[in-house]
């Protein structure tokens, strides 16, 4: 029997699996900024509320809804053959688009059902330097990063402190890296403050001491241009839930190509093997590329939606979205300053993207009251987090901030 890739080459192109989008290719069109008003029509949810929570769950695009309908149609019309005619080619296309988003070399990206699973796979499979037991993690990182290594008693986890509760300079990581450090794992952008880390400097510090570096880019996929080779990280994880508007169930990871042959995850599945359809039971031969980091049967509906969102964002241009979000967050910071509300987000544009957090008493109550008035935000302990979708209009932002500041102020007065 042939290899997995050889078998794929035999599969016929899937009916109902056309190119989903047709971005402009002429130089004049590519140089133009997106038509934000026209793009707004892609997101019906934005007509029903002021959406300031895109970094928790991106709104479903019309193309995503159509893709989910196509998933049901393909399944219903084709039955079992849909795996070979449509579904497996779609997954390969998804991997390719992830590679495009990350500017990753071919064969270095893999699919995971969640970022937590991706991190767990890396925690068991990366070839960490022998004889070392220390893992460095930023104290502002998302809990999952800490949990992956705290759950493994063979590692000593050290958390790099933040002096201002908002940022952690790369020097703070560098000064704690020593001969016992096996790995530095941290997020590209802090989920509570919107601070964009200099991950290249962190990776350089790790490598200079012989350690590896893993970057969690869940908060930046779709809102910050990415180049994993330029980052020099050893692995990167992300997903479509947030700025990519692809919903849950379709995360992904990258591993530096020269490390891939050395990666042997302890949790695996039949689709991580070189030839899944050989149905070999008594030996395990991993795929030669990053697919060895995958596991079992995929949740296909999630990947229909994820591919639709991913391709839409690539069409719009991540760099364009980044500048739009920085404009919106500039205005949020201005409004907070005018109202005397304390924030926990850097003022320098280059050091933030997409998120502003406000100091707030009773944030869950404030979130609920705003929701009742059609403003969708997120709450964190002692804070309200705002992450406006890039199609929110200036008028909507002003109206939303009026309500946010009114409720934050009222909560402070009643405490």
C-alpha positions as CSV (number, residue, x, y, z in Angstrom):
1,X,0.0,0.0,0.0
2,X,1.2,3.5,-0.8
3,X,2.1,6.2,1.7
4,X,-0.4,8.6,3.0
5,X,0.6,11.4,0.6
6,X,0.6,8.9,-2.3
7,X,-2.9,7.9,-1.4
8,X,-4.0,11.5,-1.2
9,X,-2.8,12.1,-4.7
10,X,-5.2,9.5,-5.9
11,X,-8.2,11.1,-4.3
12,X,-10.5,12.9,-6.8
13,X,-11.2,16.6,-6.2
14,X,-14.2,16.9,-4.0
15,X,-17.5,18.1,-5.5
16,X,-18.6,21.1,-3.4
17,X,-15.0,21.9,-2.5
18,X,-14.2,24.9,-4.8
19,X,-11.9,27.7,-4.0
20,X,-13.9,29.6,-1.4
21,X,-12.5,33.1,-2.0
22,X,-11.0,35.0,-4.8
23,X,-8.7,37.8,-3.5
24,X,-7.6,40.5,-5.8
25,X,-4.3,39.8,-7.6
26,X,-3.5,43.1,-9.4
27,X,-1.1,45.5,-7.7
28,X,-3.5,48.4,-7.6
29,X,-6.1,46.4,-5.8
30,X,-3.6,44.9,-3.3
31,X,-2.4,48.4,-2.4
32,X,-5.8,49.6,-1.3
33,X,-7.1,49.4,2.2
34,X,-10.0,47.1,2.7
35,X,-13.6,48.3,2.4
36,X,-14.5,47.9,6.0
37,X,-18.1,48.8,5.4
38,X,-18.5,46.1,2.8
39,X,-16.7,43.6,4.9
40,X,-19.0,44.4,7.8
41,X,-21.9,42.8,5.8
42,X,-20.0,39.5,6.2
43,X,-20.8,39.4,9.9
44,X,-24.6,39.5,10.6
45,X,-24.0,39.5,14.4
46,X,-22.5,43.0,14.2
47,X,-26.0,44.3,13.1
48,X,-27.4,43.1,16.5
49,X,-24.8,44.2,19.0
50,X,-21.7,46.3,19.6
51,X,-19.1,43.5,19.5
52,X,-16.1,44.2,21.8
53,X,-15.2,40.6,22.5
54,X,-13.5,39.3,19.3
55,X,-10.6,37.9,21.3
56,X,-12.9,35.4,23.0
57,X,-14.9,34.3,20.1
58,X,-14.8,35.9,16.6
59,X,-18.2,36.5,15.1
60,X,-19.4,33.9,12.5
61,X,-19.0,35.1,8.9
62,X,-21.6,34.4,6.3
63,X,-18.9,32.3,4.5
64,X,-18.6,30.3,7.7
65,X,-22.3,29.7,7.9
66,X,-22.3,28.6,4.2
67,X,-19.3,26.3,4.8
68,X,-21.2,24.6,7.7
69,X,-24.2,24.1,5.4
70,X,-21.9,22.7,2.8
71,X,-20.4,20.3,5.4
72,X,-23.9,18.9,6.1
73,X,-24.7,18.6,2.4
74,X,-21.4,16.9,1.5
75,X,-21.9,14.4,4.4
76,X,-25.6,13.7,3.5
77,X,-25.0,13.4,-0.3
78,X,-21.9,11.3,-0.3
79,X,-21.7,9.2,2.9
80,X,-18.5,7.4,3.6
81,X,-16.8,8.4,0.3
82,X,-16.9,12.0,1.4
83,X,-13.7,11.3,3.5
84,X,-11.6,10.8,0.3
85,X,-13.5,13.0,-2.1
86,X,-13.8,16.1,0.1
87,X,-12.9,15.9,3.8
88,X,-9.2,14.8,3.7
89,X,-8.4,17.2,0.9
90,X,-10.1,20.0,2.9
91,X,-7.8,19.2,5.9
92,X,-4.8,19.3,3.7
93,X,-5.9,22.7,2.4
94,X,-6.4,23.8,6.0
95,X,-2.9,22.8,6.9
96,X,-1.6,24.8,3.9
97,X,-3.6,27.9,4.8
98,X,-2.2,27.7,8.4
99,X,1.3,27.6,6.8
100,X,0.4,30.7,4.8
101,X,-0.8,32.5,7.9
102,X,2.3,31.6,9.9
103,X,4.7,31.9,6.9
104,X,5.8,28.4,7.8
105,X,7.7,25.9,5.6
106,X,5.7,23.2,3.9
107,X,5.1,20.1,6.1
108,X,5.8,22.0,9.4
109,X,2.1,22.6,10.4
110,X,-0.3,20.2,12.0
111,X,-3.9,20.2,13.2
112,X,-5.1,19.9,16.8
113,X,-8.6,20.1,18.3
114,X,-7.6,22.8,20.8
115,X,-4.6,24.8,21.8
116,X,-4.5,22.9,25.1
117,X,-4.2,19.6,23.2
118,X,-1.5,21.1,21.0
119,X,0.5,22.3,24.1
120,X,0.1,18.9,25.7
121,X,1.4,17.1,22.6
122,X,4.4,19.4,22.6
123,X,5.0,18.9,26.3
124,X,5.3,15.2,25.8
125,X,7.0,15.2,22.4
126,X,9.5,17.9,22.1
127,X,13.2,16.8,22.3
128,X,14.0,18.9,25.4
129,X,17.7,19.0,26.4
130,X,18.6,16.0,28.6
131,X,19.6,16.6,32.2
132,X,17.5,19.8,32.5
133,X,14.3,20.2,34.5
134,X,13.4,23.9,34.6
135,X,10.6,25.4,32.6
136,X,10.2,29.2,32.5
137,X,6.7,30.7,32.0
138,X,5.5,34.4,32.3
139,X,3.3,35.1,35.2
140,X,0.8,36.9,32.9
141,X,0.5,33.9,30.6
142,X,-2.8,32.0,30.0
143,X,-3.3,29.2,32.7
144,X,-3.1,26.4,30.2
145,X,0.5,27.1,29.6
146,X,1.3,26.7,33.3
147,X,-0.9,23.7,33.7
148,X,0.9,21.7,31.0
149,X,4.1,21.6,32.9
150,X,2.8,21.9,36.5
151,X,1.1,18.6,35.8
152,X,4.4,16.9,35.1
153,X,6.4,16.4,38.3
154,X,9.6,15.9,36.5
155,X,9.7,19.6,35.7
156,X,10.4,22.6,38.0
157,X,8.2,25.5,36.8
158,X,9.4,29.0,37.5
159,X,7.1,32.0,36.7
160,X,8.8,35.2,35.4
161,X,7.3,38.1,37.4
162,X,5.7,41.3,35.9
163,X,6.8,44.4,37.7
164,X,3.9,46.5,36.4
165,X,1.2,43.9,36.1
166,X,1.0,44.6,32.4
167,X,4.3,43.7,30.7
168,X,7.3,41.4,31.0
169,X,10.4,42.6,29.2
170,X,12.4,39.9,27.4
171,X,15.3,40.7,29.8
172,X,13.2,39.4,32.7
173,X,13.2,36.0,30.9
174,X,16.8,36.2,29.9
175,X,18.1,36.8,33.4
176,X,16.3,33.7,34.7
177,X,17.5,31.3,32.0
178,X,20.3,29.1,33.3
179,X,22.0,25.8,32.6
180,X,19.0,23.9,34.1
181,X,16.5,25.6,31.8
182,X,15.0,23.1,29.3
183,X,12.2,25.3,27.9
184,X,10.8,28.8,27.8
185,X,7.0,28.8,27.1
186,X,5.0,32.0,26.9
187,X,2.3,33.8,25.0
188,X,2.8,36.1,22.1
189,X,0.3,38.6,23.5
190,X,-0.9,38.6,27.1
191,X,-4.6,37.9,27.2
192,X,-5.3,40.2,30.2
193,X,-3.4,43.3,29.0
194,X,-2.9,43.2,25.2
195,X,0.9,43.5,25.6
196,X,2.7,42.1,22.5
197,X,5.9,40.4,23.6
198,X,9.2,40.5,21.7
199,X,9.2,36.8,21.2
200,X,12.3,36.8,19.0
201,X,14.3,38.2,21.8
202,X,12.9,35.6,24.2
203,X,13.7,32.8,21.8
204,X,17.3,34.1,21.2
205,X,17.8,34.2,25.0
206,X,16.6,30.6,25.3
207,X,18.7,29.3,22.5
208,X,21.8,31.0,23.7
209,X,21.6,28.9,26.8
210,X,20.7,25.7,25.0
211,X,17.0,25.7,25.8
212,X,13.9,25.5,23.5
213,X,11.2,28.1,23.1
214,X,7.4,27.5,22.6
215,X,5.1,30.4,21.7
216,X,1.4,30.4,22.2
217,X,0.0,32.7,19.5
218,X,-3.7,32.1,20.1
219,X,-4.3,35.8,20.8
220,X,-2.3,37.0,17.7
221,X,-3.5,34.7,15.0
222,X,-5.4,36.9,12.7
223,X,-4.6,40.2,14.2
224,X,-0.8,40.4,14.1
225,X,1.3,39.4,11.0
226,X,3.2,36.2,11.9
227,X,6.4,34.7,10.6
228,X,7.5,31.7,12.7
229,X,10.9,31.4,11.0
230,X,11.7,35.1,11.9
231,X,10.5,34.5,15.5
232,X,13.1,31.6,15.7
233,X,10.7,29.8,18.0
234,X,10.9,26.0,18.2
235,X,7.2,25.5,18.2
236,X,4.1,27.8,17.9
237,X,0.4,27.1,18.7
238,X,-2.7,28.9,17.6
239,X,-6.3,28.5,16.5
240,X,-9.2,29.8,14.6
241,X,-11.5,30.6,17.6
242,X,-10.7,34.2,18.1
243,X,-9.5,36.8,15.4
244,X,-9.8,34.2,12.6
245,X,-13.6,33.8,13.2
246,X,-13.4,30.1,12.6
247,X,-15.1,28.9,15.9
248,X,-13.8,26.2,18.3
249,X,-12.3,22.8,17.4
250,X,-9.7,23.8,14.9
251,X,-6.4,24.7,16.5
252,X,-3.0,24.1,15.0
253,X,0.7,24.0,15.7
254,X,4.1,24.5,14.0
255,X,7.4,22.8,14.8
256,X,10.7,24.0,13.5
257,X,11.4,21.6,10.5
258,X,14.8,20.3,11.8
259,X,13.2,19.3,15.1
260,X,10.3,17.3,13.6
261,X,12.1,14.0,13.1
262,X,13.0,14.1,16.9
263,X,9.5,14.8,18.1
264,X,7.8,11.7,19.6
265,X,4.6,12.6,21.3
266,X,3.5,10.1,24.0
267,X,-0.2,10.7,23.2
268,X,-0.9,9.9,19.6
269,X,-3.4,8.4,17.2
270,X,-3.6,6.6,13.9
271,X,-3.6,9.8,11.8
272,X,-0.1,10.6,13.1
273,X,1.4,7.6,11.4
274,X,3.1,7.5,8.0
275,X,0.4,5.5,6.4
276,X,-2.9,5.5,8.4
277,X,-4.7,3.4,5.9
278,X,-2.3,0.5,6.2
279,X,-4.1,-0.2,9.5
280,X,-0.9,-1.4,11.1
281,X,-1.4,-2.4,14.7
282,X,1.9,-3.9,15.9
283,X,4.3,-1.1,15.0
284,X,4.3,2.6,15.2
285,X,5.9,4.6,12.4
286,X,5.3,8.3,12.7
287,X,4.7,10.5,9.7
288,X,7.9,12.2,8.5
289,X,6.3,15.7,8.6
290,X,4.5,17.6,11.3
291,X,1.4,15.4,10.9
292,X,3.1,13.1,13.4
293,X,1.8,15.6,16.0
294,X,-1.8,14.9,15.1
295,X,-4.0,12.2,16.7
296,X,-7.3,10.6,15.6
297,X,-10.4,11.4,13.5
298,X,-11.0,15.1,13.1
299,X,-14.2,17.0,13.8
300,X,-14.9,18.0,10.2
301,X,-17.6,20.6,10.8
302,X,-15.1,22.6,12.8
303,X,-12.6,22.6,10.0
304,X,-15.2,23.7,7.3
305,X,-15.8,26.7,9.5
306,X,-12.2,27.2,10.4
307,X,-11.1,27.2,6.8
308,X,-13.7,29.7,5.8
309,X,-12.6,32.1,8.6
310,X,-9.0,31.6,7.9
311,X,-9.3,32.2,4.2
312,X,-11.4,35.3,4.8
313,X,-8.7,36.8,7.1
314,X,-5.9,36.1,4.6
315,X,-8.0,37.8,2.0
316,X,-8.5,40.9,4.1
317,X,-4.8,41.0,5.2
318,X,-3.6,40.5,8.7
319,X,-1.5,43.7,8.5
320,X,-4.6,45.7,7.6
321,X,-6.5,44.2,10.5
322,X,-3.7,45.0,12.9
323,X,-3.7,48.7,12.0
324,X,-7.4,48.9,12.2
325,X,-7.4,47.4,15.6
326,X,-4.7,49.7,16.8
327,X,-6.8,52.6,15.6
328,X,-9.8,51.3,17.6
329,X,-7.8,50.7,20.7
330,X,-6.2,54.1,20.5
331,X,-9.6,55.6,20.8
332,X,-10.6,53.3,23.7
333,X,-7.5,54.4,25.6
334,X,-8.3,58.0,24.9
335,X,-11.9,57.6,26.2
336,X,-10.6,55.9,29.3
337,X,-8.1,58.7,30.0
338,X,-10.9,61.3,29.5
339,X,-13.1,59.4,32.0
340,X,-10.2,58.9,34.5
341,X,-10.5,55.1,34.2
342,X,-7.4,53.1,34.9
343,X,-6.2,50.7,32.2
344,X,-3.7,47.9,32.0
345,X,-2.7,48.1,28.4
346,X,0.5,49.6,26.8
347,X,0.1,53.0,25.2
348,X,2.8,52.4,22.5
349,X,1.0,51.1,19.4
350,X,3.8,48.7,18.5
351,X,3.5,47.0,21.9
352,X,-0.2,46.1,21.7
353,X,-2.9,44.9,19.5
354,X,-6.6,44.3,19.8
355,X,-7.1,44.3,23.6
356,X,-7.6,47.0,26.2
357,X,-8.4,46.1,29.8
358,X,-10.0,48.5,32.3
359,X,-9.9,48.4,36.1
360,X,-13.4,47.6,37.3
361,X,-15.3,46.7,40.4
362,X,-17.7,43.8,40.1
363,X,-16.7,43.1,36.5
364,X,-19.1,40.2,36.1
365,X,-22.1,42.4,37.0
366,X,-20.9,45.1,34.6
367,X,-20.5,42.5,31.8
368,X,-24.0,41.3,32.3
369,X,-25.5,44.8,32.3
370,X,-23.6,45.7,29.2
371,X,-24.8,42.5,27.5
372,X,-28.4,43.5,28.3
373,X,-27.8,46.7,26.5
374,X,-26.3,45.1,23.4
375,X,-22.6,45.6,24.2
376,X,-20.6,42.3,24.3
377,X,-17.5,42.5,26.5
378,X,-15.5,40.1,28.6
379,X,-14.8,40.1,32.3
380,X,-11.7,39.1,34.2
381,X,-11.0,39.4,38.0
382,X,-11.0,43.1,38.7
383,X,-11.1,44.0,35.0
384,X,-13.3,44.5,32.0
385,X,-11.6,43.4,28.8
386,X,-12.4,45.0,25.4
387,X,-11.4,43.5,22.1
388,X,-13.4,45.2,19.4
389,X,-14.0,43.4,16.2
390,X,-12.2,45.1,13.3
391,X,-15.5,45.9,11.5
392,X,-17.0,47.9,14.5
393,X,-17.7,51.4,13.3
394,X,-16.4,54.6,14.9
395,X,-20.0,55.5,15.8
396,X,-20.6,52.1,17.4
397,X,-17.3,52.3,19.3
398,X,-18.3,55.7,20.8
399,X,-21.7,54.4,21.8
400,X,-20.2,51.3,23.3
401,X,-17.6,53.3,25.2
402,X,-20.4,55.6,26.6
403,X,-22.1,52.5,28.1
404,X,-18.9,50.8,29.2
405,X,-17.7,53.9,31.0
406,X,-21.1,54.6,32.6
407,X,-21.3,51.1,34.0
408,X,-17.7,50.9,35.1
409,X,-18.1,54.3,36.9
410,X,-21.4,53.2,38.5
411,X,-19.8,50.0,39.8
412,X,-16.9,52.0,41.3
413,X,-19.3,54.4,43.0
414,X,-21.3,51.7,44.7
415,X,-18.3,49.8,46.0
